[in-house]
Amino acid sequence: AFDDADKATQLIPNSGEAWALRGDLCLDAGIPGEGENNYQKARKLMPDSPWPHVGLYQAFIAQKKDAEALEMAQTINSHFKEVKEGALYLGEAQVASAKTPEEFDAARKTLKEAMGNEKELRLMDQFSVNMLFGQSYYNQQRFAEAKPYLEKAEEIVSGNPDLLFLLGRTYRALGETSKADATLTRHR
């Protein structure tokens, strides 16, 4: 598929779809920097399509380019209402870049907006919203508030290593040693 996308971008260099497809393949292959370059080309050719914007957002998140991810998530959320995950992307970017209590509060407000569409959220999106809520409280050392969100995320998708680490550390901070040990053992 990657070879086909390469051929398409060479044969039809003005095809935004070809560049966006190549960006998708780069993300799938674990090369988000190259994916970012492809999505940038696609965005210039298809400025009114959410596809390259969402791809760029995902490439920025994968590269931990928090400021760029936040800017792209704001663009998606405000300009592409058809992207149901827009509030989720914005909340994720806000949690990643938050430093102050006000920024964490703003992130949680956005995530609550995403949860308001819970019927429309896919199962993985529900997992992400709960994990991000928990992570936002965890990052502020508000462990009692993090716990229910992290536990809910574990109910939705069991065994996620990042979640198990946060949940185990949360249990430990709350003095729930046996739960912490069991959870952190599953993390390893």
ZIKA-V272888 format. One record per residue. N is the residue number from 0. RES is the residue in one letter. PSI is psi as a letter, one per 20 degrees, with the letter a starting at -180 (none if undefined). Layout:
# ZIKA-V272888
N RES PSI
N RES PSI
This chain:
# ZIKA-V272888
0 A h
1 F g
2 D h
3 D g
4 A h
5 D g
6 K g
7 A g
8 T h
9 Q g
10 L h
11 I m
12 P i
13 N j
14 S o
15 G h
16 E g
17 A g
18 W h
19 A g
20 L g
21 R h
22 G g
23 D g
24 L h
25 C g
26 L g
27 D h
28 A i
29 G k
30 I m
31 P h
32 G g
33 E h
34 G g
35 E g
36 N g
37 N g
38 Y h
39 Q g
40 K g
41 A h
42 R h
43 K h
44 L h
45 M m
46 P h
47 D j
48 S p
49 P h
50 W g
51 P h
52 H g
53 V g
54 G g
55 L g
56 Y g
57 Q h
58 A g
59 F g
60 I g
61 A h
62 Q j
63 K k
64 K m
65 D g
66 A g
67 E h
68 A g
69 L g
70 E g
71 M h
72 A h
73 Q g
74 T g
75 I g
76 N h
77 S h
78 H i
79 F m
80 K h
81 E i
82 V o
83 K h
84 E j
85 G g
86 A h
87 L g
88 Y g
89 L g
90 G g
91 E g
92 A h
93 Q g
94 V g
95 A h
96 S i
97 A p
98 K h
99 T q
100 P h
101 E h
102 E h
103 F g
104 D g
105 A h
106 A g
107 R h
108 K g
109 T g
110 L h
111 K h
112 E g
113 A h
114 M h
115 G h
116 N k
117 E h
118 K h
119 E i
120 L p
121 R r
122 L g
123 M h
124 D h
125 Q g
126 F g
127 S g
128 V g
129 N g
130 M g
131 L h
132 F g
133 G g
134 Q h
135 S g
136 Y g
137 Y g
138 N h
139 Q j
140 Q k
141 R m
142 F h
143 A h
144 E h
145 A h
146 K g
147 P h
148 Y g
149 L h
150 E h
151 K g
152 A h
153 E h
154 E h
155 I g
156 V o
157 S p
158 G j
159 N p
160 P g
161 D g
162 L g
163 L h
164 F g
165 L g
166 L g
167 G g
168 R h
169 T g
170 Y g
171 R g
172 A h
173 L j
174 G j
175 E m
176 T g
177 S g
178 K g
179 A g
180 D g
181 A g
182 T g
183 L h
184 T h
185 R h
186 H h
187 R none
